[in-house]
Every structure is written in structure tokens, then in C-alpha cells.
Amino acid sequence: GFAFHRFSKQQREQLYLDVTAGLDFLANQESVDSQRLAIFAEEISADSAVLGASGDQRVRALVLLSGRLTEKAKDTIASNDQIAILAMVSSDDRAGFRDMTDAYKLSNNAASDIHVYKGLGVATAMFSTWRYNRPQEKPLDYVMAEWLTTRLNALGSSQEVSFTTEDGWTISADLVSGESDSRSPAVILV
């Protein structure tokens, strides 16, 4: 393996393929709901995460921590309303702040959100800096995990079903259910 700083420009542009391979691997795991996948990425890996998730109906949420995004990734965010994005950044990370505010602004998903902090540094260092400076408050990694869990659980589960109509037709459909043991309201989308 090579260290990232030694990758050529072409190799860096192909990193999104690693993301798609990871998504395919996860989707093929028996214990994983392949229709509710999420990606967590920091700094320069955010660009590959966005591009790797592009057009993949299985990806429903992205957490971008101090993300660095190319114009291509920003265009991808603007053209995809399926993926909710949580952008997390410290205002002292000027490059990350620019790109994370752009990601939030360009996202068309109503569940997208941005969390801006001050004086926390860059990427996962934000988590430890927060814990050190605010030991009585909820850790940022918990905040991020709760946001992801809420987004993915709200999607429920999906299964293929079929039923016979009164006039003898067999109708195939996708039944999407919430994650609740109680009865839920229902909608038929024709």
C-alpha cells in the first residue's frame, strides 16, 4: 500500500471506487439492511464519499466531518435529494467551513443539517477536543451517531410483496414500514 500523500492525481480521483466497493461489500452482508446505508467521511475523504454515493439508492445518509469537496462533489450534492447530509465543522477550519457550508446549502434533502463549532480544530480531533474542553456535555461522536441512527431508523424497512386484485391481476409492490412495533398510518403510492 501507498501513503495517501504519494498518490497521483489520477489515483486520488479514483478513490470513490473504494467507496463503491465498500458499499457493495456491506450490502451483501446478511445482517445489513442494504437499503439503509450511510457513510462517514472526514477531510479529503469526503469528496470520495460523495462521489461514491452518487446515484446509489442504498446510501441514505452522509456525515461529512471537516470535509473537503471538489466542484464535482458539490454538483453531485445539489443534484441528489435522496441523501441526508450532516456537515460538521469548526469555524477555525476555513477550508472545511467553506465546503461544509456549501454542502449544507446545496443539499435538497430536508433532513440535512450543519453543526458549526468554534475552536475545535479539524476532523476527528474535534471529537477529542470537545471531550477535553466540555466533559459534562454530550460527546460530538454521540451527537453524530444519534443523527445517523435517527435518519436511518426513520426510513424503516422495505420488502417486496405481491397481492391479487378483485379482477384477478397480480400486483407487485414495495412495502416500506417504519421501525415500530405499533400500528402505523399507511399510504399507497400509485
PyMOL commands that set and color helices and strands:
alter all, ss='L'
color gray80, all
select helices_A, chain A and resi 4-6+9-13+16-27+45-53+71-78+94-106+125-133+140-154
alter helices_A, ss='H'
color red, helices_A
select strands_A, chain A and resi 37-42+59-65+84-90+113-117+157-164+170-177
alter strands_A, ss='S'
color yellow, strands_A
deselect
rebuild
show_as cartoon
